[in-house]
């Protein structure tokens, strides 16, 4: 495999490179615009909406979709499900890049980004949920970097350093699970402070639970989705173990996602019952809520179950993509669409083209980094010097 | 809705409905779990050959 893995790269002028190059150039212009002109020059944010697309999509959805790292490493390293071992490195890489992009996106969104370390060194604010989120994201990004580092060290030939990190892997995994549980739920808890702003169908005292459970679904779905993408575009980088485990991972994770989605569905229904919000279901927002609940929670739960039961790989892959979209929609609903629902349409927030362009730029950066790493480091194959430790 | 006038009414009503849904959810999840795993092979049926 290694001889295939280090094969000569294709030409530079490929459709992906051309499109990515154009997006990166535009993104750099937008970046200069953002930091030269400030938030007001490029965003539609105002006092009603201090958080916009960069928080709703890049941070809220980004963190949820990066949950595959802790879900997969917990399954393999903590629960001993070695049949999913080939999924660990791609999932960790996706999680690491996802969290790295979250931190980069925060630099765009925060008015004075050079003050991002302040919660740790100047004013701790330990009673704030944001402090907890900041601490957990910073620590978990470090943990993900360490979990990912053996692949980079194998590539660089740093055997002794790699051995130290590999010995710490179980500890890092447990640390990662704890940190993820804390901040995934805390991101939902951030909205507990705004009961008058968030629509009652989305507002619930169970928001932290909803965010955590849906993040597990997002992680499982993202691993299946990413696995299907890599199998299509990086098949020449995969060794036999990865090719054989690919379907095992897809069906196993689909089964887990189906059951978790079913639990999430019932938790959401219980959330409505506890607050007696049934009557809101007959409104316009109620219809939109039902689209999310039935179309992006109940339906993927059923489709995942059918796919896993009848071993239909195509259906599982499609449902994974559908479920990923559903999680993004949920985070946008909570942070933007159902937020400030009482405002007239003229005062509602819609992202500027510069905000949308910057988000596309950041996602493209993630894809470029993923491609760079996967084509060079032993992510989808075992390094020949460490054949049995993957 | 018309019958709910006090906090006590609200708590009684919502808790009652919630408990009924929780029981339904537990039964539903058990059934869904069975549906998910119904076709899985039982490892005891085909034990690996002993060497």
Contacts between the chains, C-beta under 8 A, distances in Angstrom:
chain1	res1	chain2	res2	distance
A	255	B	36	5.6
A	255	B	37	7.7
A	258	B	32	7.6
A	258	B	36	6.0
A	259	B	29	7.6
A	259	B	32	6.8
A	259	B	33	6.4
A	259	B	36	6.3
A	262	B	28	7.3
A	262	B	29	5.9
A	262	B	32	4.9
A	263	B	29	6.4
A	266	B	21	7.4
A	266	B	25	3.7
A	266	B	28	6.7
A	266	B	29	6.8
A	269	B	21	6.0
A	269	B	25	7.4
A	270	B	18	5.9
A	270	B	21	5.6
A	270	B	22	6.5
A	270	B	25	7.0
A	273	B	14	6.2
A	273	B	17	4.8
A	273	B	18	4.6
A	273	B	21	5.3
A	274	B	14	5.7
A	274	B	18	5.5
A	275	B	14	7.2
A	276	B	1	8.0
A	276	B	4	7.5
A	276	B	10	6.6
A	276	B	13	6.7
A	276	B	14	4.9
A	276	B	17	7.7
A	279	B	1	6.5
A	301	B	32	7.8
A	305	B	32	7.0
A	305	B	35	6.2
A	305	B	36	5.3
A	308	B	36	6.4
A	309	B	35	7.1
A	309	B	36	6.5
A	309	B	38	7.1
A	309	B	39	5.6
A	310	B	39	7.8
